[in-house]
Amino acid sequence: MSQALSESRATLPDRIPLHFLGPEGTFTHQAALEATNLMETRLGCQADLRPCTDAAAIVAAVEEGRGWGVLAWENNVEGHVVPNMDALIDAQAVAGFGMVRLPIVFDAFVRSDHGPLSQVGAHPHGLAQCKGFIQETGLKPVTANSNAAACRDLGPDQVALGPRICGSLYGLETYRREVQDYQGARTDFLLLAPRNQVAGLARRLAPGGDFESIITFIPLNTGPGVLANLLDRLRDAGLNMTSFMSRPIKGHDGTYSFVASIDAAPWQKGLNQVLDDLLERGDWLKTLAVHPRTPHPAPPIREWMLPRAGAFRGEDPDSETISKELLW
């Protein structure tokens, strides 16, 4: 039996600890509840939910073999959760094998005995997604380790922003519902496992072979065209790249890692050949995750949410506006 087939058929324990960002009531907690259904229906195992104090503790638990984890990865309003990305790049024995997509809806809560309100608390991403409410109320934003922690530790002069379940969990009154700036907001959460289990788990979740990988590239040869050559190799292999971003190599000016999401698995022919070629060229590579492909909507261009300013040649182009925005 091949190693790949052996991995995909490996027997899992009946119960597996699943670590998430606590306390109860965070969006990561909600994602973990979704993940328990996936684990039960697709992998035949139960999850024991274990709250953690921060993302580093989640990654450490998986790396030390104490179970699996759930980690916020990307929000379609605020983008990638950069500290979590950095943690996964640095982790030695952890990778993602699944993805949970969760709608993000914020309610505003107060204590039943609240007095005059002066502050609003949430995780930094939560505050960033509710700017309209904060501006309207004139409350001073205060950051918390998580949205649920803001609700749990709510003071009498504060409003907390968090998932709807926080109201019943912490005995709070709803001040206002759905205060997020954007309807249709969602966050993708990665399911993490020890690296030696990931290929088999991903195959079990996507037996049809429809995968997406998250790969980190660090070109060790610098100079003009290095990044273009990397992208050319992906294009020439017919690989679809759905996201691409850079992260600085910490403490080293002008050096970067590049993180790409690609519609293929590392062991599939096209991506496998590209990765092999890049290794031969001397680049540093790491697969951060491989999971069943998630849908990527492709709306008509006119339906995209374009920024208010910028150059765009429409039916009635304004040359003065284009000149102003492009500074030519």
C-alpha positions, -999 to 999 in steps of 0.1 A, spaced: 0 0 0 14 35 -9 22 59 19 -5 83 6 -32 56 7 -20 44 41 -23 79 55 -58 84 41 -70 51 58 -53 56 91 -75 50 121 -82 81 142 -88 81 180 -125 82 189 -120 116 206 -95 143 197 -89 175 217 -97 205 196 -81 238 208 -97 271 200 -92 308 210 -112 312 243 -131 320 262 -164 305 251 -183 327 228 -155 338 204 -160 334 167 -132 308 168 -154 289 193 -182 290 168 -158 278 141 -147 250 165 -184 239 169 -187 238 131 -155 218 129 -169 192 154 -196 184 129 -170 180 101 -149 157 123 -179 136 132 -195 133 97 -163 131 75 -136 117 98 -156 96 122 -142 111 154 -155 133 182 -140 167 194 -132 177 229 -132 215 229 -103 231 247 -102 269 250 -68 286 248 -56 320 258 -41 330 225 -32 317 190 3 308 201 -11 284 227 -33 268 200 -3 262 177 18 250 206 -8 224 216 -9 209 181 29 210 178 33 192 211 9 164 200 -19 174 224 -47 174 197 -58 196 168 -66 233 166 -88 260 150 -71 292 139 -86 323 123 -69 327 89 -86 353 67 -115 378 69 -130 392 38 -131 427 54 -98 430 72 -78 404 53 -54 378 66 -49 375 104 -12 383 102 0 371 136 -17 337 130 0 335 96 34 343 111 28 317 138 21 290 112 51 300 91 74 296 121 58 264 135 79 233 128 54 204 130 19 219 123 -1 225 91 -37 230 81 -59 202 66 -94 218 66 -112 251 63 -144 264 80 -161 295 66 -181 314 92 -204 344 87 -194 373 109 -222 392 126 -216 415 156 -241 424 182 -235 452 208 -240 442 245 -243 460 278 -247 448 314 -281 449 329 -268 473 356 -249 495 333 -245 532 339 -235 560 314 -216 544 286 -182 557 275 -162 528 260 -167 500 235 -146 469 237 -137 441 212 -108 423 195 -89 448 172 -105 431 142 -139 434 157 -134 471 163 -122 475 127 -153 459 114 -177 481 134 -163 516 128 -196 530 118 -212 521 151 -183 534 171 -183 567 152 -221 570 156 -220 564 193 -189 584 201 -176 556 224 -139 552 231 -126 519 215 -108 496 239 -90 464 226 -95 430 242 -78 396 236 -110 384 220 -145 395 214 -158 370 239 -133 383 265 -147 418 260 -182 405 267 -171 383 297 -151 412 313 -176 439 304 -176 469 327 -207 490 337 -196 519 315 -188 497 284 -204 483 253 -190 450 241 -191 438 205 -193 401 199 -211 371 185 -248 367 194 -242 337 216 -222 360 240 -255 375 253 -268 343 267 -233 330 277 -225 360 299 -260 372 309 -258 404 289 -285 427 274 -285 434 237 -279 471 231 -281 468 193 -281 439 167 -258 436 137 -236 466 141 -209 454 117 -201 478 88 -205 452 60 -232 426 54 -217 394 40 -186 395 61 -171 361 68 -139 346 82 -121 315 71 -106 293 99 -80 267 94 -82 233 111 -47 224 123 -31 190 129 4 176 133 22 179 100 26 141 96 -12 137 97 -22 165 73 -19 149 39 -40 119 50 -67 140 66 -69 163 36 -74 133 13 -102 120 35 -120 154 34 -116 157 -4 -116 122 -19 -122 137 -53 -89 155 -52 -102 190 -54 -77 208 -32 -63 242 -23 -28 247 -8 -13 276 11 24 278 3 52 301 16 80 310 -8 112 328 2 134 335 -29 170 332 -17 183 348 -50 175 385 -51 174 410 -80 151 422 -108 125 397 -120 128 372 -91 91 375 -81 79 378 -117 98 345 -125 80 328 -95 46 339 -107 55 329 -143 62 294 -132 28 291 -115 11 306 -146 30 283 -170 19 253 -150 -17 263 -154 -22 268 -117 -49 291 -104 -37 314 -76 -65 329 -55 -44 351 -31 -9 364 -28 7 385 -1 41 393 14 54 392 49 87 408 60 115 385 73 116 399 108 145 422 116 160 420 80 153 451 59 141 444 23 136 407 27 102 390 24 84 358 24 55 354 0 23 334 9 1 321 -20 -31 302 -21 -31 278 -51 -58 255 -64 -39 223 -62 -23 199 -37 15 198 -33 15 161 -44 -5 168 -76 15 169 -108 14 206 -117 22 221 -83 45 193 -74 67 201 -105 67 238 -97 78 232 -61 105 208 -72 118 233 -98 119 261 -72 138 238 -48 163 232 -75 167 269 -80 175 273 -43 144 289 -29 130 281 6 95 266 5 69 255 31 33 242 28 13 258 55 -20 240 46 -37 218 21 -75 215 24 -106 209 3 -110 238 -22 -133 265 -9 -156 283 -34 -143 316 -47 -172 338 -61 -164 357 -93 -189 386 -95 -190 409 -126 -165 438 -122 -193 464 -118 -204 446 -86 -170 447 -69 -168 471 -40 -142 495 -54 -126 521 -32 -141 556 -34 -110 571 -51 -88 557 -79 -85 556 -116 -110 535 -136 -119 538 -173 -157 534 -174 -182 544 -200 -175 581 -194 -138 584 -185 -127 616 -168 -91 623 -178 -87 649 -151 -97 624 -124 -74 597 -139 -45 622 -139 -52 632 -103 -54 596 -90 -23 583 -109 -2 614 -104 9 615 -140 
